[in-house]
Amino acid sequence: MVEIRYGEQFEVSELAGQTVSEAREQFKAEFGIPGKAQAKLNGSKIKGSAELDTVLTDDDKLTFAVSRGKGAYLVGALLLALAVTGGIFASGFINATTTLNATTSNNNFAEVTANNTVPSWSAWGFFKGSISAGDIFGVNTATSGYNGDLVVTVSLGNADQLVKRYRALSLQLTMLSSAGAQLDINNDSSSNASTDWVVLSLDNGSVSMFPNGQTDQMRVVVKKGFFITNVAPFTAGSATPELFCEVAQR
């Protein structure tokens, strides 16, 4: 068995009887042995012309290595000289600090207020009814002057209680300006009352609206809605929806 090595790679292989040239060719691709690598057999250098005639025997150690060029030593010596003598011919700071200017405000970029004008309703067991239009929230960005994109998310906060009373509950929501103008909330660059709305329901308990071209003061509005109650008697749950509104930067 012959030990063949290149760098950190080595292998003990049945190479006895083969020449150094044949061993080089066999492991050239596997070890990545370059053509200029110097062969050493048991610590002694083998000339390139002698590799064809040098036959390996058991317990031989064949090593390939690339000698370090004089250029690398010269570069290292030059860098060392620069490091040692650098203070003689050059000086200066190699680091610095700076401060970025930034301020924060004690106000949020938007304010949300409850502004519920939706008429109340009453229902009996296994009963169908409609829900009338009205405002539910106000959104104000006037205090911050923010005029970028935002997202308004409305969620049912007590859906677990509502399902004990209702078989179905659906609210059609939209957003209007403070003057009552329809806002584009579906990001299609067009304000259209017939398409700019979302449905909040027991099956879809959270909806998001993206008011484009918004004004300083906006309203989240119920356009209409409906409900169907479970069969009476009601022994648990709640008939009153609790709505949660969150406004975030988009």
Secondary structure, 3 states (H helix, E strand, C coil): CEEEEECCEEEEECCCCCEHHHHHHHHHHHHCCCCCCEEEECCEEECHHHCCCCECCCCCEEEEECCCCHHHHHHHHHHHHHHHHHHHHCCCCCCCCCCCCCCCCCCCCCEEEECCCCCCCCCCCCCEEEECCEEEEEEECCCCCCCCCEEEEEEECCHHHHCCCEEEEEEEEEEEECCCCECECECCCCCCCCCCCEEEECCCCEEEEECECCCCEEEEEEEEEEEEECCCCCCCCCCCCCEEEEEEEC
